[in-house]
C-alpha cells in the first residue's frame, strides 16, 4: 500500500473559502431574520443558543476572510 503524502494542492482553497463565507453569511442572515420574527416566541435558552451560534458565525466569517487574504496569492 502506497502511503505517499498527497501534494499540497492549494488551487481551489480561495474558491472554497469564498463559498464558506457565502454559506455562513446566508445562515447568519436566515437566523437573524428568524430571530426578528419569532424572538418573543422562543424559549430563553433557545434564544441564547441562537445568539451564541450567530456570534460564532461572525467569528467564522472573520477567520475565513483572513484565510482568504492569505490564499489569494496562490490563485492562478
PDB file of N, H, CA, C and O in Angstrom:
ATOM      1  N   UNK A   1       0.845  -1.182   0.000  1.00  0.00           N
ATOM      2  CA  UNK A   1       0.000   0.000   0.000  1.00  0.00           C
ATOM      3  C   UNK A   1       0.894   1.250   0.000  1.00  0.00           C
ATOM      4  O   UNK A   1       1.771   1.391   0.852  1.00  0.00           O
ATOM      5  N   UNK A   2       0.669   2.133  -0.940  1.00  0.00           N
ATOM      6  H   UNK A   2      -0.043   2.019  -1.632  1.00  0.00           H
ATOM      7  CA  UNK A   2       1.469   3.349  -1.072  1.00  0.00           C
ATOM      8  C   UNK A   2       0.959   4.398  -0.092  1.00  0.00           C
ATOM      9  O   UNK A   2      -0.198   4.808  -0.180  1.00  0.00           O
ATOM     10  N   UNK A   3       1.794   4.835   0.832  1.00  0.00           N
ATOM     11  H   UNK A   3       2.734   4.502   0.903  1.00  0.00           H
ATOM     12  CA  UNK A   3       1.403   5.816   1.842  1.00  0.00           C
ATOM     13  C   UNK A   3       2.067   7.169   1.592  1.00  0.00           C
ATOM     14  O   UNK A   3       2.311   7.924   2.533  1.00  0.00           O
ATOM     15  N   UNK A   4       2.358   7.476   0.333  1.00  0.00           N
ATOM     16  H   UNK A   4       2.160   6.863  -0.431  1.00  0.00           H
ATOM     17  CA  UNK A   4       2.995   8.748  -0.008  1.00  0.00           C
ATOM     18  C   UNK A   4       2.034   9.890   0.305  1.00  0.00           C
ATOM     19  O   UNK A   4       0.835   9.774   0.054  1.00  0.00           O
ATOM     20  N   UNK A   5       2.541  10.976   0.843  1.00  0.00           N
ATOM     21  H   UNK A   5       3.515  11.071   1.046  1.00  0.00           H
ATOM     22  CA  UNK A   5       1.665  12.113   1.134  1.00  0.00           C
ATOM     23  C   UNK A   5       1.143  12.742  -0.160  1.00  0.00           C
ATOM     24  O   UNK A   5       1.806  12.737  -1.197  1.00  0.00           O
ATOM     25  N   UNK A   6      -0.060  13.278  -0.056  1.00  0.00           N
ATOM     26  H   UNK A   6      -0.599  13.282   0.786  1.00  0.00           H
ATOM     27  CA  UNK A   6      -0.642  13.972  -1.208  1.00  0.00           C
ATOM     28  C   UNK A   6       0.095  15.290  -1.413  1.00  0.00           C
ATOM     29  O   UNK A   6       0.513  15.924  -0.444  1.00  0.00           O
ATOM     30  N   UNK A   7       0.256  15.706  -2.661  1.00  0.00           N
ATOM     31  H   UNK A   7      -0.084  15.192  -3.448  1.00  0.00           H
ATOM     32  CA  UNK A   7       0.884  17.013  -2.897  1.00  0.00           C
ATOM     33  C   UNK A   7       0.003  18.134  -2.345  1.00  0.00           C
ATOM     34  O   UNK A   7      -1.219  17.997  -2.277  1.00  0.00           O
ATOM     35  N   UNK A   8       0.625  19.230  -1.956  1.00  0.00           N
ATOM     36  H   UNK A   8       1.617  19.342  -2.011  1.00  0.00           H
ATOM     37  CA  UNK A   8      -0.100  20.388  -1.420  1.00  0.00           C
ATOM     38  C   UNK A   8      -0.763  21.129  -2.569  1.00  0.00           C
ATOM     39  O   UNK A   8      -0.123  21.915  -3.268  1.00  0.00           O
ATOM     40  N   UNK A   9      -2.051  20.874  -2.757  1.00  0.00           N
ATOM     41  H   UNK A   9      -2.571  20.236  -2.190  1.00  0.00           H
ATOM     42  CA  UNK A   9      -2.793  21.500  -3.850  1.00  0.00           C
ATOM     43  C   UNK A   9      -3.670  22.608  -3.280  1.00  0.00           C
ATOM     44  O   UNK A   9      -4.709  22.342  -2.675  1.00  0.00           O
ATOM     45  N   UNK A  10      -3.247  23.842  -3.477  1.00  0.00           N
ATOM     46  H   UNK A  10      -2.404  24.059  -3.969  1.00  0.00           H
ATOM     47  CA  UNK A  10      -3.988  24.992  -2.958  1.00  0.00           C
ATOM     48  C   UNK A  10      -4.845  25.650  -4.030  1.00  0.00           C
ATOM     49  O   UNK A  10      -5.398  26.726  -3.803  1.00  0.00           O
ATOM     50  N   UNK A  11      -4.960  25.027  -5.180  1.00  0.00           N
ATOM     51  H   UNK A  11      -4.511  24.153  -5.364  1.00  0.00           H
ATOM     52  CA  UNK A  11      -5.595  25.670  -6.329  1.00  0.00           C
ATOM     53  C   UNK A  11      -7.041  26.061  -6.077  1.00  0.00           C
ATOM     54  O   UNK A  11      -7.525  27.026  -6.668  1.00  0.00           O
ATOM     55  N   UNK A  12      -7.745  25.334  -5.213  1.00  0.00           N
ATOM     56  H   UNK A  12      -7.353  24.549  -4.733  1.00  0.00           H
ATOM     57  CA  UNK A  12      -9.153  25.678  -5.007  1.00  0.00           C
ATOM     58  C   UNK A  12      -9.443  26.192  -3.596  1.00  0.00           C
ATOM     59  O   UNK A  12     -10.609  26.355  -3.236  1.00  0.00           O
ATOM     60  N   UNK A  13      -8.418  26.448  -2.797  1.00  0.00           N
ATOM     61  H   UNK A  13      -7.471  26.315  -3.089  1.00  0.00           H
ATOM     62  CA  UNK A  13      -8.646  26.921  -1.432  1.00  0.00           C
ATOM     63  C   UNK A  13      -9.401  28.248  -1.394  1.00  0.00           C
ATOM     64  O   UNK A  13     -10.335  28.398  -0.606  1.00  0.00           O
ATOM     65  N   UNK A  14      -9.021  29.196  -2.216  1.00  0.00           N
ATOM     66  H   UNK A  14      -8.263  29.074  -2.856  1.00  0.00           H
ATOM     67  CA  UNK A  14      -9.681  30.507  -2.209  1.00  0.00           C
ATOM     68  C   UNK A  14     -11.153  30.359  -2.585  1.00  0.00           C
ATOM     69  O   UNK A  14     -12.019  30.979  -1.968  1.00  0.00           O
ATOM     70  N   UNK A  15     -11.435  29.544  -3.590  1.00  0.00           N
ATOM     71  H   UNK A  15     -10.731  29.041  -4.091  1.00  0.00           H
ATOM     72  CA  UNK A  15     -12.832  29.344  -4.013  1.00  0.00           C
ATOM     73  C   UNK A  15     -13.631  28.680  -2.889  1.00  0.00           C
ATOM     74  O   UNK A  15     -14.779  29.048  -2.637  1.00  0.00           O
ATOM     75  N   UNK A  16     -13.027  27.707  -2.220  1.00  0.00           N
ATOM     76  H   UNK A  16     -12.095  27.408  -2.424  1.00  0.00           H
ATOM     77  CA  UNK A  16     -13.729  27.039  -1.121  1.00  0.00           C
ATOM     78  C   UNK A  16     -13.961  27.998   0.039  1.00  0.00           C
ATOM     79  O   UNK A  16     -15.008  27.946   0.686  1.00  0.00           O
ATOM     80  N   UNK A  17     -13.000  28.868   0.307  1.00  0.00           N
ATOM     81  H   UNK A  17     -12.150  28.911  -0.218  1.00  0.00           H
ATOM     82  CA  UNK A  17     -13.179  29.859   1.369  1.00  0.00           C
ATOM     83  C   UNK A  17     -14.287  30.850   1.025  1.00  0.00           C
ATOM     84  O   UNK A  17     -15.098  31.199   1.882  1.00  0.00           O
ATOM     85  N   UNK A  18     -14.323  31.304  -0.230  1.00  0.00           N
ATOM     86  H   UNK A  18     -13.664  31.021  -0.926  1.00  0.00           H
ATOM     87  CA  UNK A  18     -15.400  32.220  -0.648  1.00  0.00           C
ATOM     88  C   UNK A  18     -16.767  31.551  -0.475  1.00  0.00           C
ATOM     89  O   UNK A  18     -17.724  32.181  -0.024  1.00  0.00           O
ATOM     90  N   UNK A  19     -16.844  30.273  -0.839  1.00  0.00           N
ATOM     91  H   UNK A  19     -16.067  29.762  -1.205  1.00  0.00           H
ATOM     92  CA  UNK A  19     -18.107  29.542  -0.698  1.00  0.00           C
ATOM     93  C   UNK A  19     -18.482  29.405   0.782  1.00  0.00           C
ATOM     94  O   UNK A  19     -19.652  29.543   1.140  1.00  0.00           O
ATOM     95  N   UNK A  20     -17.500  29.135   1.634  1.00  0.00           N
ATOM     96  H   UNK A  20     -16.550  29.022   1.343  1.00  0.00           H
ATOM     97  CA  UNK A  20     -17.762  29.025   3.069  1.00  0.00           C
ATOM     98  C   UNK A  20     -18.234  30.355   3.648  1.00  0.00           C
ATOM     99  O   UNK A  20     -19.140  30.389   4.480  1.00  0.00           O
ATOM    100  N   UNK A  21     -17.620  31.443   3.206  1.00  0.00           N
ATOM    101  H   UNK A  21     -16.884  31.415   2.530  1.00  0.00           H
ATOM    102  CA  UNK A  21     -18.049  32.778   3.651  1.00  0.00           C
ATOM    103  C   UNK A  21     -19.493  33.018   3.247  1.00  0.00           C
ATOM    104  O   UNK A  21     -20.307  33.447   4.065  1.00  0.00           O
ATOM    105  N   UNK A  22     -19.813  32.742   1.990  1.00  0.00           N
ATOM    106  H   UNK A  22     -19.152  32.394   1.326  1.00  0.00           H
ATOM    107  CA  UNK A  22     -21.172  32.976   1.495  1.00  0.00           C
ATOM    108  C   UNK A  22     -22.190  32.118   2.248  1.00  0.00           C
ATOM    109  O   UNK A  22     -23.242  32.614   2.652  1.00  0.00           O
ATOM    110  N   UNK A  23     -21.885  30.847   2.433  1.00  0.00           N
ATOM    111  H   UNK A  23     -21.031  30.444   2.105  1.00  0.00           H
ATOM    112  CA  UNK A  23     -22.812  29.955   3.139  1.00  0.00           C
ATOM    113  C   UNK A  23     -23.025  30.393   4.579  1.00  0.00           C
ATOM    114  O   UNK A  23     -24.148  30.357   5.080  1.00  0.00           O
ATOM    115  N   UNK A  24     -21.957  30.804   5.244  1.00  0.00           N
ATOM    116  H   UNK A  24     -21.044  30.833   4.837  1.00  0.00           H
ATOM    117  CA  UNK A  24     -22.059  31.233   6.639  1.00  0.00           C
ATOM    118  C   UNK A  24     -22.830  32.544   6.738  1.00  0.00           C
ATOM    119  O   UNK A  24     -23.623  32.728   7.661  1.00  0.00           O
ATOM    120  N   UNK A  25     -22.604  33.457   5.795  1.00  0.00           N
ATOM    121  H   UNK A  25     -21.959  33.308   5.045  1.00  0.00           H
ATOM    122  CA  UNK A  25     -23.369  34.709   5.778  1.00  0.00           C
ATOM    123  C   UNK A  25     -24.853  34.430   5.545  1.00  0.00           C
ATOM    124  O   UNK A  25     -25.708  35.055   6.173  1.00  0.00           O
ATOM    125  N   UNK A  26     -25.163  33.496   4.645  1.00  0.00           N
ATOM    126  H   UNK A  26     -24.469  32.989   4.134  1.00  0.00           H
ATOM    127  CA  UNK A  26     -26.561  33.128   4.387  1.00  0.00           C
ATOM    128  C   UNK A  26     -27.209  32.563   5.649  1.00  0.00           C
ATOM    129  O   UNK A  26     -28.330  32.936   5.995  1.00  0.00           O
ATOM    130  N   UNK A  27     -26.503  31.662   6.335  1.00  0.00           N
ATOM    131  H   UNK A  27     -25.592  31.359   6.054  1.00  0.00           H
ATOM    132  CA  UNK A  27     -27.043  31.075   7.568  1.00  0.00           C
ATOM    133  C   UNK A  27     -27.235  32.127   8.645  1.00  0.00           C
ATOM    134  O   UNK A  27     -28.229  32.099   9.372  1.00  0.00           O
ATOM    135  N   UNK A  28     -26.298  33.048   8.754  1.00  0.00           N
ATOM    136  H   UNK A  28     -25.491  33.070   8.165  1.00  0.00           H
ATOM    137  CA  UNK A  28     -26.402  34.129   9.729  1.00  0.00           C
ATOM    138  C   UNK A  28     -27.620  34.997   9.427  1.00  0.00           C
ATOM    139  O   UNK A  28     -28.398  35.318  10.325  1.00  0.00           O
ATOM    140  N   UNK A  29     -27.781  35.371   8.177  1.00  0.00           N
ATOM    141  H   UNK A  29     -27.149  35.111   7.447  1.00  0.00           H
ATOM    142  CA  UNK A  29     -28.909  36.212   7.770  1.00  0.00           C
ATOM    143  C   UNK A  29     -30.241  35.500   8.042  1.00  0.00           C
ATOM    144  O   UNK A  29     -31.175  36.112   8.560  1.00  0.00           O
ATOM    145  N   UNK A  30     -30.329  34.224   7.697  1.00  0.00           N
ATOM    146  H   UNK A  30     -29.571  33.727   7.276  1.00  0.00           H
ATOM    147  CA  UNK A  30     -31.570  33.473   7.935  1.00  0.00           C
ATOM    148  C   UNK A  30     -31.882  33.403   9.428  1.00  0.00           C
ATOM    149  O   UNK A  30     -33.033  33.566   9.833  1.00  0.00           O
ATOM    150  N   UNK A  31     -30.875  33.166  10.231  1.00  0.00           N
ATOM    151  H   UNK A  31     -29.940  33.034   9.903  1.00  0.00           H
ATOM    152  CA  UNK A  31     -31.072  33.082  11.668  1.00  0.00           C
ATOM    153  C   UNK A  31     -31.506  34.427  12.245  1.00  0.00           C
ATOM    154  O   UNK A  31     -32.395  34.486  13.094  1.00  0.00           O
ATOM    155  N   UNK A  32     -30.876  35.504  11.780  1.00  0.00           N
ATOM    156  H   UNK A  32     -30.154  35.455  11.090  1.00  0.00           H
ATOM    157  CA  UNK A  32     -31.261  36.840  12.263  1.00  0.00           C
ATOM    158  C   UNK A  32     -32.693  37.172  11.859  1.00  0.00           C
ATOM    159  O   UNK A  32     -33.443  37.744  12.649  1.00  0.00           O
ATOM    160  N   UNK A  33     -33.079  36.817  10.636  1.00  0.00           N
ATOM    161  H   UNK A  33     -32.470  36.352   9.993  1.00  0.00           H
ATOM    162  CA  UNK A  33     -34.462  37.037  10.197  1.00  0.00           C
ATOM    163  C   UNK A  33     -35.434  36.245  11.072  1.00  0.00           C
ATOM    164  O   UNK A  33     -36.481  36.754  11.473  1.00  0.00           O
ATOM    165  N   UNK A  34     -35.075  35.002  11.358  1.00  0.00           N
ATOM    166  H   UNK A  34     -34.225  34.588  11.032  1.00  0.00           H
ATOM    167  CA  UNK A  34     -35.911  34.155  12.211  1.00  0.00           C
ATOM    168  C   UNK A  34     -36.059  34.781  13.589  1.00  0.00           C
ATOM    169  O   UNK A  34     -37.158  34.836  14.140  1.00  0.00           O
ATOM    170  N   UNK A  35     -34.939  35.254  14.145  1.00  0.00           N
ATOM    171  H   UNK A  35     -34.046  35.208  13.697  1.00  0.00           H
ATOM    172  CA  UNK A  35     -34.987  35.891  15.461  1.00  0.00           C
ATOM    173  C   UNK A  35     -35.837  37.161  15.432  1.00  0.00           C
ATOM    174  O   UNK A  35     -36.599  37.419  16.365  1.00  0.00           O
ATOM    175  N   UNK A  36     -35.711  37.955  14.364  1.00  0.00           N
ATOM    176  H   UNK A  36     -35.092  37.746  13.606  1.00  0.00           H
ATOM    177  CA  UNK A  36     -36.502  39.180  14.249  1.00  0.00           C
ATOM    178  C   UNK A  36     -37.999  38.873  14.252  1.00  0.00           C
ATOM    179  O   UNK A  36     -38.794  39.625  14.816  1.00  0.00           O
ATOM    180  N   UNK A  37     -38.370  37.771  13.623  1.00  0.00           N
ATOM    181  H   UNK A  37     -37.725  37.161  13.165  1.00  0.00           H
ATOM    182  CA  UNK A  37     -39.791  37.429  13.502  1.00  0.00           C
ATOM    183  C   UNK A  37     -40.339  36.669  14.707  1.00  0.00           C
ATOM    184  O   UNK A  37     -41.524  36.788  15.020  1.00  0.00           O
ATOM    185  N   UNK A  38     -39.498  35.893  15.385  1.00  0.00           N
ATOM    186  H   UNK A  38     -38.536  35.797  15.131  1.00  0.00           H
ATOM    187  CA  UNK A  38     -40.019  34.962  16.386  1.00  0.00           C
ATOM    188  C   UNK A  38     -39.362  35.054  17.759  1.00  0.00           C
ATOM    189  O   UNK A  38     -39.578  34.176  18.595  1.00  0.00           O
ATOM    190  N   UNK A  39     -38.579  36.077  18.011  1.00  0.00           N
ATOM    191  H   UNK A  39     -38.403  36.790  17.332  1.00  0.00           H
ATOM    192  CA  UNK A  39     -37.825  36.156  19.269  1.00  0.00           C
ATOM    193  C   UNK A  39     -38.736  36.036  20.493  1.00  0.00           C
ATOM    194  O   UNK A  39     -38.366  35.389  21.474  1.00  0.00           O
ATOM    195  N   UNK A  40     -39.909  36.645  20.449  1.00  0.00           N
ATOM    196  H   UNK A  40     -40.210  37.170  19.653  1.00  0.00           H
ATOM    197  CA  UNK A  40     -40.789  36.618  21.620  1.00  0.00           C
ATOM    198  C   UNK A  40     -41.433  35.247  21.836  1.00  0.00           C
ATOM    199  O   UNK A  40     -41.972  34.985  22.911  1.00  0.00           O
ATOM    200  N   UNK A  41     -41.386  34.371  20.832  1.00  0.00           N
ATOM    201  H   UNK A  41     -40.948  34.584  19.958  1.00  0.00           H
ATOM    202  CA  UNK A  41     -41.985  33.039  20.935  1.00  0.00           C
ATOM    203  C   UNK A  41     -40.963  31.969  21.321  1.00  0.00           C
ATOM    204  O   UNK A  41     -41.338  30.831  21.605  1.00  0.00           O
ATOM    205  N   UNK A  42     -39.694  32.320  21.333  1.00  0.00           N
ATOM    206  H   UNK A  42     -39.390  33.245  21.102  1.00  0.00           H
ATOM    207  CA  UNK A  42     -38.626  31.354  21.540  1.00  0.00           C
ATOM    208  C   UNK A  42     -38.267  31.290  23.025  1.00  0.00           C
ATOM    209  O   UNK A  42     -38.190  32.317  23.699  1.00  0.00           O
ATOM    210  N   UNK A  43     -38.051  30.085  23.521  1.00  0.00           N
ATOM    211  H   UNK A  43     -38.114  29.251  22.973  1.00  0.00           H
ATOM    212  CA  UNK A  43     -37.629  29.904  24.919  1.00  0.00           C
ATOM    213  C   UNK A  43     -36.294  30.615  25.127  1.00  0.00           C
ATOM    214  O   UNK A  43     -35.459  30.640  24.223  1.00  0.00           O
ATOM    215  N   UNK A  44     -36.088  31.191  26.307  1.00  0.00           N
ATOM    216  H   UNK A  44     -36.766  31.170  27.041  1.00  0.00           H
ATOM    217  CA  UNK A  44     -34.840  31.923  26.567  1.00  0.00           C
ATOM    218  C   UNK A  44     -33.579  31.102  26.282  1.00  0.00           C
ATOM    219  O   UNK A  44     -32.605  31.639  25.755  1.00  0.00           O
ATOM    220  N   UNK A  45     -33.584  29.831  26.615  1.00  0.00           N
ATOM    221  H   UNK A  45     -34.376  29.395  27.043  1.00  0.00           H
ATOM    222  CA  UNK A  45     -32.382  29.018  26.374  1.00  0.00           C
ATOM    223  C   UNK A  45     -32.118  28.868  24.881  1.00  0.00           C
ATOM    224  O   UNK A  45     -30.966  28.911  24.448  1.00  0.00           O
ATOM    225  N   UNK A  46     -33.179  28.691  24.090  1.00  0.00           N
ATOM    226  H   UNK A  46     -34.114  28.656  24.442  1.00  0.00           H
ATOM    227  CA  UNK A  46     -33.003  28.586  22.645  1.00  0.00           C
ATOM    228  C   UNK A  46     -32.572  29.925  22.053  1.00  0.00           C
ATOM    229  O   UNK A  46     -31.741  29.969  21.146  1.00  0.00           O
ATOM    230  N   UNK A  47     -33.133  31.004  22.562  1.00  0.00           N
ATOM    231  H   UNK A  47     -33.809  30.968  23.299  1.00  0.00           H
ATOM    232  CA  UNK A  47     -32.759  32.341  22.113  1.00  0.00           C
ATOM    233  C   UNK A  47     -31.274  32.596  22.363  1.00  0.00           C
ATOM    234  O   UNK A  47     -30.571  33.094  21.484  1.00  0.00           O
ATOM    235  N   UNK A  48     -30.803  32.256  23.552  1.00  0.00           N
ATOM    236  H   UNK A  48     -31.375  31.851  24.266  1.00  0.00           H
ATOM    237  CA  UNK A  48     -29.385  32.428  23.866  1.00  0.00           C
ATOM    238  C   UNK A  48     -28.517  31.548  22.982  1.00  0.00           C
ATOM    239  O   UNK A  48     -27.452  31.977  22.537  1.00  0.00           O
ATOM    240  N   UNK A  49     -28.957  30.319  22.721  1.00  0.00           N
ATOM    241  H   UNK A  49     -29.822  29.970  23.082  1.00  0.00           H
ATOM    242  CA  UNK A  49     -28.190  29.408  21.875  1.00  0.00           C
ATOM    243  C   UNK A  49     -28.078  29.959  20.453  1.00  0.00           C
ATOM    244  O   UNK A  49     -27.010  29.899  19.844  1.00  0.00           O
ATOM    245  N   UNK A  50     -29.181  30.495  19.928  1.00  0.00           N
ATOM    246  H   UNK A  50     -30.049  30.544  20.423  1.00  0.00           H
ATOM    247  CA  UNK A  50     -29.150  31.067  18.579  1.00  0.00           C
ATOM    248  C   UNK A  50     -28.253  32.300  18.520  1.00  0.00           C
ATOM    249  O   UNK A  50     -27.514  32.485  17.552  1.00  0.00           O
ATOM    250  N   UNK A  51     -28.313  33.134  19.537  1.00  0.00           N
ATOM    251  H   UNK A  51     -28.913  32.984  20.323  1.00  0.00           H
ATOM    252  CA  UNK A  51     -27.452  34.320  19.574  1.00  0.00           C
ATOM    253  C   UNK A  51     -25.982  33.918  19.638  1.00  0.00           C
ATOM    254  O   UNK A  51     -25.140  34.539  18.988  1.00  0.00           O
ATOM    255  N   UNK A  52     -25.667  32.879  20.422  1.00  0.00           N
ATOM    256  H   UNK A  52     -26.350  32.375  20.949  1.00  0.00           H
ATOM    257  CA  UNK A  52     -24.290  32.403  20.517  1.00  0.00           C
ATOM    258  C   UNK A  52     -23.839  31.815  19.182  1.00  0.00           C
ATOM    259  O   UNK A  52     -22.706  32.029  18.750  1.00  0.00           O
ATOM    260  N   UNK A  53     -24.728  31.081  18.540  1.00  0.00           N
ATOM    261  H   UNK A  53     -25.648  30.907  18.891  1.00  0.00           H
ATOM    262  CA  UNK A  53     -24.401  30.499  17.233  1.00  0.00           C
ATOM    263  C   UNK A  53     -24.115  31.606  16.224  1.00  0.00           C
ATOM    264  O   UNK A  53     -23.187  31.491  15.423  1.00  0.00           O
ATOM    265  N   UNK A  54     -24.904  32.674  16.259  1.00  0.00           N
ATOM    266  H   UNK A  54     -25.658  32.767  16.909  1.00  0.00           H
ATOM    267  CA  UNK A  54     -24.666  33.790  15.343  1.00  0.00           C
ATOM    268  C   UNK A  54     -23.348  34.490  15.646  1.00  0.00           C
ATOM    269  O   UNK A  54     -22.651  34.930  14.731  1.00  0.00           O
ATOM    270  N   UNK A  55     -23.008  34.595  16.910  1.00  0.00           N
ATOM    271  H   UNK A  55     -23.574  34.238  17.653  1.00  0.00           H
ATOM    272  CA  UNK A  55     -21.717  35.176  17.281  1.00  0.00           C
ATOM    273  C   UNK A  55     -20.584  34.301  16.740  1.00  0.00           C
ATOM    274  O   UNK A  55     -19.588  34.813  16.229  1.00  0.00           O
ATOM    275  N   UNK A  56     -20.741  32.988  16.855  1.00  0.00           N
ATOM    276  H   UNK A  56     -21.550  32.572  17.270  1.00  0.00           H
ATOM    277  CA  UNK A  56     -19.748  32.061  16.316  1.00  0.00           C
ATOM    278  C   UNK A  56     -19.651  32.180  14.799  1.00  0.00           C
ATOM    279  O   UNK A  56     -18.561  32.101  14.232  1.00  0.00           O
ATOM    280  N   UNK A  57     -20.790  32.369  14.148  1.00  0.00           N
ATOM    281  H   UNK A  57     -21.675  32.433  14.608  1.00  0.00           H
ATOM    282  CA  UNK A  57     -20.789  32.538  12.687  1.00  0.00           C
ATOM    283  C   UNK A  57     -20.023  33.797  12.290  1.00  0.00           C
ATOM    284  O   UNK A  57     -19.255  33.777  11.328  1.00  0.00           O
ATOM    285  N   UNK A  58     -20.225  34.891  13.022  1.00  0.00           N
ATOM    286  H   UNK A  58     -20.849  34.907  13.803  1.00  0.00           H
ATOM    287  CA  UNK A  58     -19.500  36.127  12.716  1.00  0.00           C
ATOM    288  C   UNK A  58     -17.999  35.934  12.885  1.00  0.00           C
ATOM    289  O   UNK A  58     -17.208  36.428  12.081  1.00  0.00           O
ATOM    290  N   UNK A  59     -17.611  35.217  13.931  1.00  0.00           N
ATOM    291  H   UNK A  59     -18.253  34.816  14.584  1.00  0.00           H
ATOM    292  CA  UNK A  59     -16.189  34.925  14.135  1.00  0.00           C
ATOM    293  C   UNK A  59     -15.644  34.056  13.011  1.00  0.00           C
ATOM    294  O   UNK A  59     -14.527  34.270  12.540  1.00  0.00           O
ATOM    295  N   UNK A  60     -16.431  33.078  12.583  1.00  0.00           N
ATOM    296  H   UNK A  60     -17.338  32.904  12.966  1.00  0.00           H
ATOM    297  CA  UNK A  60     -16.002  32.194  11.497  1.00  0.00           C
ATOM    298  C   UNK A  60     -15.809  32.980  10.207  1.00  0.00           C
ATOM    299  O   UNK A  60     -14.840  32.756   9.482  1.00  0.00           O
ATOM    300  N   UNK A  61     -16.723  33.897   9.917  1.00  0.00           N
ATOM    301  H   UNK A  61     -17.510  34.079  10.506  1.00  0.00           H
ATOM    302  CA  UNK A  61     -16.613  34.716   8.709  1.00  0.00           C
ATOM    303  C   UNK A  61     -15.316  35.520   8.744  1.00  0.00           C
ATOM    304  O   UNK A  61     -14.607  35.596   7.741  1.00  0.00           O
ATOM    305  N   UNK A  62     -15.004  36.119   9.892  1.00  0.00           N
ATOM    306  H   UNK A  62     -15.580  36.058  10.707  1.00  0.00           H
ATOM    307  CA  UNK A  62     -13.749  36.877  10.017  1.00  0.00           C
ATOM    308  C   UNK A  62     -12.545  35.977   9.782  1.00  0.00           C
ATOM    309  O   UNK A  62     -11.596  36.361   9.098  1.00  0.00           O
ATOM    310  N   UNK A  63     -12.590  34.781  10.351  1.00  0.00           N
ATOM    311  H   UNK A  63     -13.361  34.469  10.906  1.00  0.00           H
ATOM    312  CA  UNK A  63     -11.499  33.837  10.153  1.00  0.00           C
ATOM    313  C   UNK A  63     -11.347  33.416   8.705  1.00  0.00           C
ATOM    314  O   UNK A  63     -10.233  33.342   8.185  1.00  0.00           O
ATOM    315  N   UNK A  64     -12.481  33.137   8.047  1.00  0.00           N
ATOM    316  H   UNK A  64     -13.386  33.198   8.470  1.00  0.00           H
ATOM    317  CA  UNK A  64     -12.446  32.771   6.625  1.00  0.00           C
ATOM    318  C   UNK A  64     -11.868  33.914   5.790  1.00  0.00           C
ATOM    319  O   UNK A  64     -11.078  33.684   4.874  1.00  0.00           O
ATOM    320  N   UNK A  65     -12.270  35.154   6.114  1.00  0.00           N
ATOM    321  H   UNK A  65     -12.911  35.341   6.858  1.00  0.00           H
ATOM    322  CA  UNK A  65     -11.774  36.300   5.357  1.00  0.00           C
ATOM    323  C   UNK A  65     -10.265  36.462   5.533  1.00  0.00           C
ATOM    324  O   UNK A  65      -9.560  36.794   4.580  1.00  0.00           O
ATOM    325  N   UNK A  66      -9.772  36.230   6.743  1.00  0.00           N
ATOM    326  H   UNK A  66     -10.345  35.961   7.517  1.00  0.00           H
ATOM    327  CA  UNK A  66      -8.324  36.302   6.977  1.00  0.00           C
ATOM    328  C   UNK A  66      -7.598  35.205   6.197  1.00  0.00           C
ATOM    329  O   UNK A  66      -6.551  35.453   5.599  1.00  0.00           O
ATOM    330  N   UNK A  67      -8.154  34.001   6.205  1.00  0.00           N
ATOM    331  H   UNK A  67      -9.005  33.800   6.691  1.00  0.00           H
ATOM    332  CA  UNK A  67      -7.545  32.913   5.445  1.00  0.00           C
ATOM    333  C   UNK A  67      -7.558  33.220   3.954  1.00  0.00           C
ATOM    334  O   UNK A  67      -6.597  32.930   3.242  1.00  0.00           O
ATOM    335  N   UNK A  68      -8.655  33.809   3.488  1.00  0.00           N
ATOM    336  H   UNK A  68      -9.436  34.045   4.067  1.00  0.00           H
ATOM    337  CA  UNK A  68      -8.780  34.134   2.075  1.00  0.00           C
ATOM    338  C   UNK A  68      -7.689  35.119   1.655  1.00  0.00           C
ATOM    339  O   UNK A  68      -7.114  34.981   0.576  1.00  0.00           O
ATOM    340  N   UNK A  69      -7.403  36.105   2.496  1.00  0.00           N
ATOM    341  H   UNK A  69      -7.870  36.217   3.373  1.00  0.00           H
ATOM    342  CA  UNK A  69      -6.324  37.055   2.192  1.00  0.00           C
ATOM    343  C   UNK A  69      -4.994  36.323   2.033  1.00  0.00           C
ATOM    344  O   UNK A  69      -4.175  36.679   1.186  1.00  0.00           O
ATOM    345  N   UNK A  70      -4.789  35.289   2.865  1.00  0.00           N
ATOM    346  H   UNK A  70      -5.455  35.000   3.553  1.00  0.00           H
ATOM    347  CA  UNK A  70      -3.545  34.506   2.778  1.00  0.00           C
ATOM    348  C   UNK A  70      -3.499  33.633   1.534  1.00  0.00           C
ATOM    349  O   UNK A  70      -2.426  33.397   0.980  1.00  0.00           O
ATOM    350  N   UNK A  71      -4.662  33.150   1.089  1.00  0.00           N
ATOM    351  H   UNK A  71      -5.534  33.342   1.539  1.00  0.00           H
ATOM    352  CA  UNK A  71      -4.726  32.203  -0.019  1.00  0.00           C
ATOM    353  C   UNK A  71      -4.730  32.876  -1.396  1.00  0.00           C
ATOM    354  O   UNK A  71      -4.272  32.275  -2.368  1.00  0.00           O
ATOM    355  N   UNK A  72      -5.226  34.086  -1.496  1.00  0.00           N
ATOM    356  H   UNK A  72      -5.597  34.574  -0.706  1.00  0.00           H
ATOM    357  CA  UNK A  72      -5.377  34.720  -2.804  1.00  0.00           C
ATOM    358  C   UNK A  72      -4.077  34.799  -3.609  1.00  0.00           C
ATOM    359  O   UNK A  72      -4.132  34.680  -4.833  1.00  0.00           O
ATOM    360  N   UNK A  73      -2.916  34.992  -2.987  1.00  0.00           N
ATOM    361  H   UNK A  73      -2.871  35.089  -1.993  1.00  0.00           H
ATOM    362  CA  UNK A  73      -1.693  34.998  -3.793  1.00  0.00           C
ATOM    363  C   UNK A  73      -1.419  33.651  -4.481  1.00  0.00           C
ATOM    364  O   UNK A  73      -0.660  33.608  -5.450  1.00  0.00           O
ATOM    365  N   UNK A  74      -2.016  32.558  -4.005  1.00  0.00           N
ATOM    366  H   UNK A  74      -2.633  32.592  -3.218  1.00  0.00           H
ATOM    367  CA  UNK A  74      -1.781  31.241  -4.573  1.00  0.00           C
ATOM    368  C   UNK A  74      -2.706  30.931  -5.745  1.00  0.00           C
ATOM    369  O   UNK A  74      -2.525  29.930  -6.438  1.00  0.00           O
ATOM    370  N   UNK A  75      -3.706  31.801  -5.964  1.00  0.00           N
ATOM    371  H   UNK A  75      -3.853  32.614  -5.400  1.00  0.00           H
ATOM    372  CA  UNK A  75      -4.616  31.578  -7.100  1.00  0.00           C
ATOM    373  C   UNK A  75      -3.873  31.770  -8.409  1.00  0.00           C
ATOM    374  O   UNK A  75      -2.969  32.596  -8.529  1.00  0.00           O
ATOM    375  N   UNK A  76      -4.286  30.984  -9.375  1.00  0.00           N
ATOM    376  H   UNK A  76      -5.021  30.313  -9.277  1.00  0.00           H
ATOM    377  CA  UNK A  76      -3.650  31.094 -10.698  1.00  0.00           C
ATOM    378  C   UNK A  76      -4.478  31.944 -11.617  1.00  0.00           C
ATOM    379  O   UNK A  76      -4.104  32.150 -12.772  1.00  0.00           O
TER     380      UNK A  76
END
